[in-house]
Amino acid sequence: MRYILVLIALLLSGIRLPAGDTVRPGLEKLAWGNWISDADEKALVTALKDPLLAEMNVAAALQDWFDGRLLDTQNKNQEAREKWRTGLQKLDNLTPLPPLQSKTFPKAEFTILTELRMQNFPDVLLQVVAWQVANLRQYGILLSPKEKITEKKHRLVLYEHGAAFGLPNDFCDWLAEHFVRKGYVVIGPALRGEPLFQMQLPIHGKELVSDGEIENLAGEVDDSLAMLAAAWKLPYVKENEFALVGHSFGAGVGLLTVARAGAAAKVAVSYDAWLVNPHRYYWDRMRRGANNWLSWEDFCNQPVADQLRGLQQRSLIHHVEKIQARLLLFMGGAYDGSVFHLSHADLIEKLQKQQKEYEYVLVPGGDHNFVLRDGAPAQYALKKQQDFFAKYYPPE
């Protein structure tokens, strides 16, 4: 798309290590390793896969794996092997982890900070907004028709951008063309710990950065829900409903937002969502698979029980039963077989069991970031997206 700014840094499928991230002792050598050399460690990691993905309480065995990793880096190889063999014996008679309790819907309201000029879309109003989530001040954008009809209520679209580098500046044109000019209002959060834009613009003399730090699909869901709550208070927005469009990191956040929002979420379009099944990404790093969760070593630097609960919190698989929206799930076909595809296969299986309404589209020739370029894969998906919105969430 001629409007889209392509940044090489944005093309990472995982999320960068923010300042202050740490590495759990014992995991230092795993970042770019691609095989397990020790047979005992391999046996434990292999045996952990199925119960971990099934959300069983594997805390005891997992702790032994971490302990063995630490001993291995201390060149205590025999002690490490003994830990891994012990851990293997702790995978019998496992019990499921208890389900998570639902959180309340955050409340918020917008402060309008400024208006930005859209050269190609003089009929579209682009505003920078702020809102509060707990004690964190967040920033984002609000796009609406410049000339509003009295008493008209516009349907709302929540746009969740990829990676964690702020909103792509030129994507505002894409949103204006394909949504605002058709009658929608669009909101897009920068999300916690992120700059407002990928290429920052001074707002009232300073570059805006949302409070907090990147939480990899935890607190970001609260940011998005609070932004929805604030948008529904606008007099020209139809209350208590929305559609989602998201890519990669943002699609992961957005789909969890859809699950939390329940009946308010009407439709969702996801492009190559990241971390759909974090248990699979977690295990993939254990087995020295592709490095698709760049801050995994930091995530592991907390008690094992907290890690398992954190995986559940971030897992769309865990929250599928709450989804009431109709889903359109895109996935680039050019890298089929990756953990992205395997996680979506897990999701499809759960959606089918729960009898949810969805369409899964493997885009011919699409890589993870095909939506960022105006090529055949993006045009192929865009046509399907347009038809999907026209049928299931038309403007009013």
FENHU-V247777 format. One record per residue. NEAR is the number of other C-alpha atoms within 12 Angstrom. Layout:
# FENHU-V247777
near=NEAR
near=NEAR
This chain:
# FENHU-V247777
near=24
near=19
near=24
near=26
near=26
near=25
near=21
near=13
near=19
near=28
near=26
near=26
near=36
near=35
near=32
near=30
near=27
near=22
near=13
near=11
near=21
near=20
near=22
near=25
near=22
near=29
near=31
near=22
near=22
near=30
near=27
near=20
near=18
near=16
near=20
near=23
near=17
near=21
near=17
near=29
near=38
near=26
near=26
near=40
near=39
near=27
near=28
near=39
near=28
near=19
near=29
near=37
near=32
near=28
near=33
near=29
near=32
near=37
near=29
near=29
near=35
near=40
near=33
near=34
near=42
near=34
near=31
near=36
near=37
near=27
near=24
near=30
near=21
near=18
near=14
near=17
near=22
near=19
near=23
near=29
near=30
near=25
near=31
near=38
near=28
near=25
near=32
near=30
near=23
near=25
near=30
near=17
near=11
near=20
near=17
near=19
near=25
near=16
near=20
near=19
near=13
near=15
near=17
near=14
near=26
near=25
near=22
near=29
near=25
near=31
near=24
near=22
near=23
near=22
near=21
near=25
near=18
near=26
near=15
near=18
near=25
near=20
near=22
near=34
near=32
near=34
near=29
near=36
near=33
near=37
near=38
near=31
near=33
near=18
near=13
near=23
near=31
near=43
near=43
near=49
near=45
near=44
near=47
near=42
near=32
near=25
near=16
near=21
near=14
near=10
near=11
near=20
near=26
near=36
near=39
near=46
near=50
near=51
near=48
near=51
near=49
near=47
near=46
near=45
near=38
near=39
near=43
near=39
near=30
near=29
near=36
near=42
near=30
near=32
near=41
near=35
near=29
near=30
near=37
near=34
near=27
near=27
near=35
near=39
near=47
near=47
near=50
near=47
near=53
near=49
near=53
near=40
near=31
near=39
near=33
near=36
near=34
near=30
near=21
near=21
near=21
near=17
near=22
near=12
near=10
near=12
near=19
near=32
near=32
near=33
near=27
near=26
near=29
near=35
near=32
near=42
near=43
near=35
near=31
near=41
near=42
near=35
near=50
near=49
near=47
near=39
near=45
near=48
near=33
near=35
near=43
near=31
near=22
near=28
near=19
near=27
near=35
near=29
near=23
near=26
near=32
near=45
near=47
near=48
near=48
near=45
near=42
near=44
near=48
near=47
near=42
near=49
near=50
near=54
near=56
near=49
near=51
near=45
near=38
near=38
near=36
near=29
near=20
near=32
near=36
near=36
near=43
near=47
near=47
near=47
near=50
near=50
near=47
near=49
near=49
near=47
near=42
near=44
near=40
near=41
near=37
near=40
near=37
near=35
near=33
near=41
near=30
near=27
near=23
near=28
near=29
near=35
near=39
near=30
near=30
near=40
near=30
near=30
near=32
near=34
near=22
near=21
near=18
near=24
near=24
near=18
near=29
near=36
near=31
near=30
near=40
near=37
near=38
near=39
near=44
near=40
near=38
near=36
near=31
near=35
near=26
near=27
near=34
near=31
near=36
near=33
near=38
near=37
near=41
near=41
near=43
near=36
near=26
near=20
near=22
near=22
near=16
near=27
near=34
near=42
near=34
near=27
near=33
near=39
near=25
near=27
near=37
near=28
near=18
near=27
near=29
near=18
near=14
near=19
near=18
near=23
near=24
near=30
near=25
near=31
near=28
near=32
near=32
near=22
near=22
near=29
near=31
near=40
near=41
near=36
near=42
near=38
near=27
near=21
near=21
near=20
near=30
near=31
near=22
near=25
near=35
near=31
near=16
near=25
near=35
near=23
near=17
near=25
near=33
near=19
near=14
near=25
near=31
near=23
near=26
near=18
